[in-house]
Amino acid sequence: MKNNPPAPDAQTAAWDTAPESERWEPLPGSPGHQAPTNASADEDGGGRSANEQLIEKGIAQAAANQSQQANLADRDDQKISDQ
């Protein structure tokens, strides 16, 4: 015994022939709304991904290292000028 799909009714047939852009409008003319988005597991409270967080952490560490190296260089320059 074959299982044949039920014959489409007039509304289903109309949706099937409608352009894709019109198929998802539940009520013609309804304005709709933006669905809320949930942060994915690798995003922080600000919506930054894990990669963005790593980049920002690396930038902060590089700035701290540069500052530390500059302080060491200044200290060495002062020792040389004091001699």
N, C-alpha and C positions, 0 to 999 in steps of 0.2 A: 504494500500500500504506500503510495506517494503522499508526502506532506506538501501540499501546494500552499504558498502564502496566500493570505486572504486578499481578495480584490481590493484595490485602493478605493477609498471613497472620494467624493468630489474635492473635499478640502485637502486631503493628502496629495491628490493629483495636482492641485493648484500649487501647493508648496513645492512639489518636485519639479514643476516647470518654471517656477519663479527664479529670478536671478539670485545668486548667493547673497548679495547685499541685502535682499529683502526677506530672506528666509528666517532670520533670527529676531525679527521684530515681533515681540509677543502681542502687543496691541498696536495697531497702526496709529501713528501719531503720538505715541507715548514718549516722553522725554528720556526715560531711563535714568540710571545713576551709575556712578563709578563704584564698583565693588571694592571694599577695603582690602588692602594687601597685607599679608602677614609676613613678618621678617623671617627669612630662612634661618636655619640653625646656625649658619656661620656668620650671621650679621649681628652687630652690636646694636645697642639702643638707638644709635644715630643712623642706622641703615648701612653702615660700612661693612663690606665683605671682609673675610679673613685676609685676603690679599691686600686690600686697602689698609687694614689694621697693621699688617706686617711692614708695609711700605712706610707708613707714618712712624712706626716704632723705629725703623732703620734710619729715617731722616732725623729723628730726635736724638738717637745715639750718635750719629755722625756729627751733629751740631755740638753735642756735649764733648765728644772727642776733640773736635777742632778747638773748642774753648779751652779745654784742658791743655792741649799742645801749645796754644798761644800763651797761656799763663806760665807754662814751663819755660818757653822761649824768653818771655819777659823777665823771669827770675834769673835765667842764665845771663841775659844782657846786663842786668843790674849787678850781678856778681863781677862780671868783667869790668864794668865801669867803676866799681868800687875799688878795684885793685890798683 
